[in-house]
Amino acid sequence: DGSGRGCLCAGSWGAGPGAGRPAGEMQFSSAQARGKHPWLSGDRRQLYPHSLQFYLEPPTENISLVEFESLAIDRLKLLKTVENLGVSYVRNSDQYNSKLESELRKLKFPYKALADDDYEARRKDHISHFILRLAYCQSEELRRWFLQQEMDLFRYRFSQLTDNLMQKFMEHVDLSFEAISEDLKNELANELSTSTPGFTMSKVKEQMFYKVGLADAVDLFRARRVFIKDGFAYVPFKDIVAIVLNNYRAKLSKALALTARSLPSIQSDERLQPLLNHLSHSYVGPDYSVQKNTGKISLEQIDALSVKSFPLCMRQLHKALRDNHHLRHGGRMQYGLFLKGIGLTLEQALEFWKKEFIRGKVDADKFDKGYAYSIRHNYGKEGKRTDYTPYSCMKIIMSNPPSQGDYHGCPFRHSDPELLKQKLQSYKIPPSGITQILELVKGMHYQLACQKYFELTHDVDDIGFSLNHPNQYFTESQRLLSGGREPKKEVINSGNTQQRNNSQESTNSNSTLTSSNTTTDAELEGLEAYFTED
């Protein structure tokens, strides 16, 4: 019933042997069914013999909706951290590894391969992967993001294994490659040394080499990092991670495509689909619906604040409103809720929008009859009395893209790169900073591009938090400008330093998922019906 009292039988999340139902299908059953799985009473360590896996077998136990959501949120936090660290640090560097291990510890995912008592961590890793696989198979963009972060996470965890555990894991996933004999290695020593970067003759003699089919070693072959002979690659043990990753990528990519085909069966379940949608557009943090500074910002301050403390999306909307004395529906929703979040009272919002609109083609009477109702609706004073919350970055990035004549959306996601470059130049962003921002945009790291914009406009080297919400941007900007923390002038790492996913104190100790807008789509329709007139 969505309350968490029922249990979710996640028996068919992908193409696993004996699944019995179409991939991705969910079944709800009573809590009593939990004790019926025979393996629960046996040695549970047999279920997860390794701390690492390819996620080939879907989970088959029953879990409550509450646990379903909690496991998914924690993995999403982990993958967001993986994304941030991958942009901020060199992968596999000491800083990267230590910060990622710290996050794995904090969220209670497996991080030490030799731990014998981490069944719960391994179980969490297994189930949470399959939940997010369901949530992130729904579009090409989501699939691409999920695949990249899972690949980076796997690369880190595999690289932390000892040589012996690497060998055992490869045998476990049927990647047992033939080690070449000492005689053959001596015979090919010159070629192996010449073709393998960083390998002297003495190092060739120390390292074990494997004979691998060319199809499995395609990444090493493209990078010219391996000796090829008669259709086989001769791969040193230290580079075997590339082979394993290539195999994992192929399996996960195929699994995501298969899961996507099964979406109709999931979408028909009214209890699951909202959860999965919220996860793929999710934001975990404060909803900015109640502000301590409500009423403390005057309307006269907004122009100056838009330049100093608004994220680029809101600065763009404010400028368009001032220039055109009007915003279309999407812009009014996005900007209106942001202004509510920074502290505008209902009375201030009515005055602000009315003053601007009557400077254009809307007279006072038309405003009072049409637009005023929708503003009161935003503040929970009309209709269902829902207190609407400001949009998060993911909500803005993933939904309702702007069309011709619109100014809402995320400029880093929705703007043409050349137009974005011109806009940044007009805001006096230095050329080197623009290049960095455009590189992040090219890599689809839109929130990290916004973080870089914050750093450049506030003259700091490290913002010290992971940016997930426009109102968070405003709050942190005001804190910095009012002396809440000192700008950092010393040069540190060339990228952003650790982006702790949700380092805001605000992750609220209960770690519950805050939808990018706490209302359901049905409730939003009620609001939009009153706010659609252009």
Salt bridges, closest charged atoms under 4 A:
ASP1 OD2 - ARG5 NH2 2.50
GLU25 OE2 - ARG21 NE 3.27
ASP43 OD1 - ARG45 NE 3.45
GLU61 OE2 - ARG123 NE 2.81
GLU67 OE2 - ARG123 NH1 2.77
ASP74 OD2 - LYS124 NZ 2.68
GLU83 OE2 - HIS445 ND1 3.03
GLU101 OE2 - ARG105 NE 3.08
GLU103 OE1 - LYS106 NZ 3.39
ASP118 OD1 - ARG122 NE 2.66
GLU120 OE2 - ARG44 NH1 3.75
ASP125 OD1 - ARG75 NH1 2.82
ASP125 OD1 - ARG157 NH1 3.08
GLU140 OE1 - ARG143 NH2 3.26
GLU140 OE2 - ARG144 NH1 3.70
GLU141 OE1 - ARG413 NH2 3.22
GLU150 OE2 - ARG75 NE 2.77
GLU150 OE1 - HIS129 ND1 3.44
ASP152 OD2 - ARG91 NH2 3.02
ASP152 OD1 - ARG155 NH1 2.58
GLU182 OE2 - LYS185 NZ 3.40
ASP219 OD1 - ARG222 NH1 3.79
ASP219 OD2 - ARG249 NH1 3.37
ASP239 OD1 - ARG225 NH2 3.33
ASP239 OD1 - LYS238 NZ 3.07
ASP269 OD1 - ARG271 NE 3.40
ASP303 OD1 - HIS318 NE2 2.60
ASP303 OD1 - ARG322 NE 2.93
ASP323 OD2 - LYS319 NZ 2.80
GLU351 OE2 - LYS355 NZ 3.02
GLU356 OE1 - ARG322 NH1 2.35
GLU356 OE2 - HIS325 ND1 2.70
GLU356 OE2 - ARG359 NH1 3.43
ASP365 OD2 - LYS369 NZ 3.17
ASP368 OD1 - LYS354 NZ 3.30
GLU382 OE2 - ARG376 NE 2.78
ASP387 OD1 - LYS340 NZ 2.45
ASP406 OD1 - ARG328 NE 3.59
GLU455 OE1 - LYS452 NZ 3.00
ASP459 OD2 - LYS489 NZ 2.00
ASP462 OD2 - LYS488 NZ 3.60
GLU476 OE2 - ARG479 NH1 3.41
GLU533 OE2 - LYS366 NZ 3.26
ASP534 OD2 - ARG328 NE 3.53
